[in-house]
Each structure stands twice: as structure tokens, then as C-alpha cells.
């Protein structure tokens, strides 16, 4: 009997312990009379942003039905991954006259891959030559490269404004003073000359300035601005009298940005601000490390601009050590491409805000309305996705004797615009075409280069047998 009583007592003790252990305490074990404050959100400044340009929104597009090519003939022929975030895709479709078109697309996700540009320092060079030059100077392999802006034959410059790595290579579009596109003396398209800009992970297609007057658009050019944060973390932009790598200072209010190892003529008491560069995918920026004054009239040599840039001012600026400073391009009229580090020109507008550009059927330069011409263009699907397009057409050059019946046909600008819109481009612009059109891809596993689109000047797959062009647009890994 005692044995059973002991078991009952033991069970009771265990139940009491279990109840006590699971009972919630009446109050906190370690009460803290001071509640933890909710941290205030930290406002992002222009120096924190990965894509600081004044960007646009990209709403979902409505379904688009082409009228200039047969939708039921559209198909994907092949798809090859070049690098993470960039695929080479070939499409085919038939025009209304049953001519077959082969379109080569490089589909780029800017959050994973990078689009860059290059130009021929000696004037003009083949896409292959520019690929080799880029790889030698950047130590990065090129996954794909194609021709870009129209170029002025003989002078070796682009027709439109051009910025590379925060440096203004050409500040304005060509301007001969004739602004009526119907006049053959005009060097303007019916649409405004368009540009595509890249900043961090984002891209945008736009005219150089959002002005309704085409003359004002063409007369507007890129210049430089200095950016810094005041004590309230507000962004201050200095846009007046700003020079870049000028070898002398002009005017009492002039400011000179030094970003190259050069010698500059300075006056006594010129203010010198030294900024250590930070790694950046956008504008050049960094922290102010030293403030000094020029001791006597004479030349000062700058030899460390791979790590620093300098701001030299005639008047004393309200900068302090450890302030954040930077410089970027601007057009001085609005913020269309402020803080963009690469901007390259095209020509005619193809797609605008998800619709075929209303001017596309009015374009009259460079065979805009002529069929069977090789074409090159670029489209922006959304801020992070870009489509590079090349269409081969050896028939364009009647001198070629190796054109075969199976070779594909080219397109005119309205047909090209419909194709880019059908692929989902929210905006698209036309690059140089004709014999300039060429595309090279590279197999990253074995460095093998393949000429995917042949220049119609030569019609061969020889990498060096292509028309020489001024600048190119290319894709690399991040």
C-alpha cells in the first residue's frame, strides 16, 4: 500500500512542478524602465545611391500587335548565355512581303552585367579593334560589342554628344543651323537626337534636355558640375564657371576640376581641395582629405589622380575636411542626365513611352524609309533591362558577290520600331546602320571571338574585315 501512496505523492509533486514551470510570471524578470527608442530612418543622399540619375518610371506595357511584320512567323532561333545577366538571342520573323529578317539581341540585366562604351582614340577603328583596346585598358573581358553612334566621316567624331566614364568626349550634337528635317541641309532627324545614359544599375533613353524646342535641344550641351553635401545633408550643385582639367584658371569665380596627372598654372592663394576617390559605378566622388593654398604664382603638378581628384577655386569654398564631394556631367538646364557617367548618342527615336514614335514615318535621313538596310539600335525595357539589337543584310551593298538567296533581309525604321516595341521596349533609339552594323560575341570559357553580324561592306566572318566606326557599345560582367 505504501508503495502505491508514494507513487501518488510523486505524481502530484511532478504535476505541481510542471504547472509552476509553465506559469507565466506576473511581471518581467528583468524590468527595463527605459523603452528602446525606434531609430529614425536615415535619409539616403546622392552619395549613397546606386543609380542617382533623374530616372523615369516604366509602367506595364499594353499588348502590342505588329502591323508591318507577321506575328505568327516570329520565333526564337537560339539563346546563348554570355555572362551572368547577359544573353545572346536570335529571332526571326517575316515582313509583310515575306522577306525573312534575322535579328540578333543582347538582352542585358544591369543588376548583374554591365554596359559600357568605347571609342577609337585615333579616329575610327573596327569593333574588333575597339574590343581589344577596351580589354587592354580595363583588364575586363568583353562579352559582346556592337557599333553605336553615327560618326562624321573624315573627322572621326560622333555626330551626337558623348560622355564616357564621367568625361565629356563631345559636349553637343552636330549643329549646322538648319532645324527643318525636311531640308536636306539639316543634320537633324524628325525626332530629336536621342541619347542613352547609364548610371549604376539603371539606363534611360532621352534627348539631351527635355525641351519642346528642337533648336534648343540641339544647342544645349553637356558641362560639369560639382556636388557636395552641406551640414544639413542637402545636396548642393555648383554649375557655373566649372572647368575640367584646364591647364589655367580663368576669371575670379572659376572652379577647376583636376582629374588627370597634369600641370596647372595657378596664382597665389588659389584654394586647393584634395578629395580621395571612392569606388563608384556612378559619378566620381569621395571624401575631402586636405585643404591648402597655392603659395606663389606658378605651375603645380598633379601626379596622383588615379587615387585623388582636386577642386581648385579662386574664391574660398565652404568645404571642410571629411566633407563628401563629387563631380558629374549636367546640361545646365534640367537634370535629364545629371549624375550619369556614360551617355552615348543614337539618332532617330523608335519607341517613346511604350508607343511607336510619332516621327518614325517622317524620318528622311540615312535611308530611314528604305527596306533591306542593316540596322543597329537599342531599347530600354525598364530601368534595369536593356536590349541591344543588330540586323544583318548583305543585300545593302550591291558590290558584294557572295549574297545568297538564304541570306536575311534588312528593315526600314518603322519596321525596326515595331520589332523593338514587340520585344517590350518602353523606349528605343536608332544607332548607325548600313555597313557600320556589326556584332561580336566572346566565349568567356576559351576567349573565342565570333563575328555574329557581318559588315555589309565586306560580307565575311573575318574579325578585321569590318567597317571602321567611331564608337561602340559593349557588355561585360559586373
Secondary structure, 3 states (H helix, E strand, C coil): CHHHHHHHHHHHHHHHHHHHHHCCCCCCCCCCCCCCCCCCCCCCCCCCCCCCCCCCCCCCCCCCCCCCEEEEEEEEEEEEEEECCEEEEEEEEEECCCCEEEEEEEEEECCCEEEEEEECCCCCECHHHHHHHHHHHHCCCEEEEEECCCEECCCCEECCCEEECCEEEECCCCCCCCCCCCCCCCCCCCCCCCEEEEECCEEEEECCCCCCCHHHHHHCCCEEEEEEECCCCCEEEECCCEEECCCECCCCCCEEEECCCCEEEECCCCEEEEEEECCCCCCEEEEEEEEEECCCCEEEECCCCCCEEEEEECCCCCCCCCCEEEEEEECCCCCCCCCCCEEEECCCEEEECCEECCCCCCCCCCCCCCCCECEEEEEEEECCEEEEEEECCHHHCCCCCCCCCCCCCCECHHHHHHHHHHCCCCEEEECCCHHHCCEEEEECCCCEEEEEECCCCCCCCCCCCCCCECEEEEEEEC
